[in-house]
Amino acid sequence: MAGLTRLDRSMVAVYARRVLRGDISVEDVPARIRELVRERVEGRGGALRGPFPLERGRGPWTP
């Protein structure tokens, strides 16, 4: 995980959510964070793992 910016780390959750919704595949994720996204999607998120909605309309930022 060395060498990743804060922006890269923050985008892991965004890409994981899009993969889980089926909008994109893991292969469409930028290579530098692809493995972290894959771990997050498979439920092995480690330190980057945190609560995020798996469905539309489940978070405070969605209508």
C-alpha distances in whole Angstrom, upper triangle without the diagonal:
4,6,6,9,11,13,10,9,13,13,12,15,17,16,16,20,21,20,22,25,25,25,23,21,18,19,19,16,14,12,9,9,11,10,8,12,14,13,14,17,18,17,15,12,12,11,10,14,17,20,21,24,24,27,29,31,29,27,29,28,30,34
4,6,9,11,13,11,11,14,15,14,18,20,19,20,23,24,24,25,28,29,28,25,24,21,21,22,18,16,14,10,11,14,13,12,15,17,16,17,21,21,21,18,16,15,13,13,17,20,23,24,27,27,31,32,34,32,30,31,30,32,36
4,7,10,11,9,10,14,14,14,18,19,19,20,23,24,23,26,28,28,27,25,24,21,21,21,17,14,13,9,11,14,14,13,16,18,18,19,22,23,23,21,18,18,16,15,19,21,24,24,28,28,31,32,34,32,30,31,30,32,35
4,7,8,6,7,10,11,11,14,15,15,17,19,20,20,23,25,25,24,22,21,18,19,18,15,12,12,8,8,12,12,11,13,16,16,16,19,21,21,19,16,16,14,12,16,18,21,21,24,25,27,28,30,29,26,28,26,28,32
4,5,5,6,9,10,11,14,15,15,17,20,20,21,23,25,26,24,22,22,20,20,19,16,13,14,10,10,14,15,13,15,18,18,18,20,23,22,21,17,18,15,13,17,18,21,21,24,25,27,28,29,28,25,26,24,26,30
4,5,5,6,9,10,12,13,15,16,18,19,20,22,24,25,24,22,23,20,22,20,17,15,16,13,12,15,16,14,15,18,18,17,20,22,21,20,16,16,14,12,15,16,18,18,21,23,25,25,26,25,22,23,21,24,27
4,5,5,6,9,11,11,12,14,16,17,18,20,21,23,21,19,20,18,19,18,14,13,14,12,11,14,16,13,14,17,18,16,19,22,21,21,17,18,16,13,16,16,18,17,20,21,23,23,24,24,21,21,19,21,25
4,5,5,7,10,10,10,12,15,15,16,18,20,21,19,17,18,15,16,15,11,9,11,8,7,10,12,10,11,14,15,14,16,19,19,18,15,16,14,11,14,16,18,17,19,20,23,23,25,24,22,23,21,23,26
4,5,5,8,10,10,11,14,15,16,18,20,21,20,18,18,16,17,17,13,12,13,10,8,11,12,9,10,13,13,12,15,17,16,15,12,13,11,8,11,12,15,14,17,19,21,22,23,22,20,21,20,22,25
4,6,6,7,9,11,12,14,15,17,18,20,18,18,18,16,18,17,13,13,15,13,10,13,14,11,11,15,15,12,15,18,17,17,13,14,12,9,11,11,13,12,15,17,19,19,20,19,17,18,16,18,22
4,5,5,6,8,10,11,12,14,15,17,15,14,15,13,15,13,10,10,12,11,8,11,13,10,9,13,14,12,13,16,16,17,13,15,14,11,12,13,14,12,15,16,18,18,20,19,17,18,16,18,21
4,5,5,6,9,10,11,12,14,15,15,13,13,11,14,13,9,10,11,10,7,8,10,7,5,9,10,8,10,13,13,13,10,12,12,8,9,11,13,11,14,14,17,18,20,19,17,19,17,19,22
4,6,5,6,9,10,10,12,14,14,13,14,12,15,14,12,13,15,14,10,11,12,9,7,11,11,8,9,12,12,13,10,12,12,8,8,8,9,8,10,11,13,14,16,15,13,15,14,15,19
4,5,5,6,9,10,11,13,11,11,13,12,15,13,10,12,15,14,11,12,14,12,9,12,13,11,11,15,15,16,13,16,16,12,12,12,12,9,10,11,13,13,15,14,13,15,13,14,17
4,5,5,6,9,10,11,9,8,9,8,11,9,7,9,12,12,9,9,11,10,7,10,12,10,9,13,14,15,13,16,17,13,13,14,14,12,12,12,14,14,17,17,16,18,16,17,20
4,5,5,6,9,10,10,9,9,8,12,11,9,12,14,14,10,9,11,9,5,7,9,6,6,9,10,12,10,14,15,11,11,11,12,10,10,9,12,13,16,15,15,18,17,17,20
4,5,5,6,9,9,10,11,11,14,13,12,15,17,17,14,13,14,13,9,11,12,9,8,12,12,14,13,16,17,14,12,12,11,8,8,7,8,10,13,12,12,15,14,13,16
4,5,5,6,5,6,8,9,12,10,10,13,16,17,14,13,15,14,10,12,14,12,10,13,15,17,16,19,20,16,15,16,15,12,11,9,10,11,14,14,14,17,15,14,17
4,5,5,6,5,5,6,10,9,9,13,14,16,13,11,13,12,9,9,12,10,8,11,13,15,14,18,20,16,15,16,16,13,12,10,11,13,16,16,17,20,19,18,20
4,5,8,8,9,9,13,13,12,16,18,19,16,14,15,14,10,10,12,10,7,10,11,14,14,18,19,16,14,15,14,11,10,7,8,11,14,14,15,18,18,16,19
4,6,8,10,12,15,14,14,18,20,21,18,16,18,17,13,14,16,13,11,13,15,18,17,21,22,19,17,17,16,12,10,7,7,8,12,13,14,17,16,14,17
4,5,7,10,12,11,13,16,18,21,18,16,17,17,14,13,16,15,11,14,16,19,19,23,24,21,20,20,19,16,14,11,11,12,16,17,18,21,20,18,20
4,7,10,12,10,11,15,17,20,17,15,18,18,14,15,18,16,13,16,19,21,20,24,25,21,20,21,20,16,15,13,12,12,16,17,18,21,19,17,19
4,7,8,6,8,12,14,16,14,12,15,15,12,12,16,15,12,15,18,20,19,22,24,20,20,21,20,17,17,14,15,15,19,20,20,23,21,20,22
4,5,5,7,11,12,15,13,10,13,14,10,10,14,13,11,13,16,18,17,21,23,20,19,21,21,18,18,15,16,18,21,22,22,25,23,22,25
4,5,5,9,9,12,10,7,9,10,7,7,10,11,9,11,14,15,15,18,20,17,17,19,20,18,18,16,18,19,23,22,23,26,24,23,26
4,5,8,8,11,11,7,10,12,10,9,13,14,13,14,18,18,18,21,22,20,20,22,23,21,22,19,21,22,26,26,26,29,27,26,29
4,7,8,12,11,8,12,13,11,11,15,15,14,16,19,20,19,22,23,20,20,22,23,20,21,19,20,21,24,25,24,27,25,24,27
4,6,8,7,6,9,10,8,9,13,13,12,15,17,17,16,19,20,17,17,19,20,18,19,18,20,20,23,23,23,25,23,23,26
4,6,6,6,10,11,10,12,14,15,15,17,19,19,17,20,20,17,19,21,22,20,22,21,23,23,26,26,25,27,25,25,28
4,6,5,8,10,10,11,14,15,15,17,19,18,17,19,19,17,19,21,24,22,24,23,25,26,29,29,28,30,28,28,32
4,6,8,9,10,12,13,14,16,18,19,17,16,17,17,15,17,20,22,21,24,23,26,27,29,28,27,29,27,28,32
4,6,5,6,9,10,11,12,14,16,14,12,14,14,12,14,16,19,18,20,19,22,23,26,25,24,26,24,25,29
4,6,5,6,9,10,11,12,14,13,12,15,16,13,15,17,19,18,20,19,21,23,26,25,24,26,25,25,29
4,5,5,6,9,10,11,12,11,10,12,14,12,13,16,19,18,20,19,22,24,27,26,25,28,26,27,31
4,5,5,6,9,10,11,9,7,9,10,8,10,13,15,15,18,17,20,22,24,23,22,24,24,25,28
4,5,5,6,9,10,10,8,11,12,10,10,12,14,13,15,14,17,19,21,20,20,22,21,22,25
4,5,5,6,9,8,9,12,14,12,12,14,16,15,17,15,18,20,23,22,22,25,24,24,27
4,5,5,6,5,5,8,11,10,9,12,14,14,16,15,18,21,24,22,22,25,24,25,28
4,5,5,6,4,8,10,8,6,9,11,11,13,12,15,18,20,18,18,21,20,21,25
4,5,8,8,12,14,12,10,12,12,11,12,10,13,16,19,17,18,21,21,20,24
4,6,8,11,14,13,11,13,14,14,15,12,16,19,22,20,20,24,24,24,27
4,6,9,12,11,8,10,11,12,13,12,15,19,21,18,19,22,23,23,26
4,6,9,9,8,11,13,14,16,15,19,22,24,21,21,24,25,25,29
4,6,6,4,8,11,12,15,14,18,21,22,20,19,22,22,23,27
4,6,5,9,12,14,17,18,21,24,25,22,22,24,24,26,29
4,5,8,12,14,18,19,22,24,25,23,21,23,23,25,29
4,6,10,11,15,16,19,21,22,20,18,20,20,22,26
4,7,9,12,13,17,19,20,17,16,18,19,20,24
4,6,10,12,15,17,18,15,13,15,16,18,21
4,7,9,12,14,14,11,10,12,14,15,18
4,6,9,11,11,9,7,10,11,12,15
4,5,7,8,6,6,10,10,10,13
4,7,9,8,9,13,13,12,15
4,6,6,9,12,12,10,12
4,6,8,11,10,7,9
4,6,8,8,5,6
4,7,9,7,9
4,5,6,8
4,6,8
4,7
4
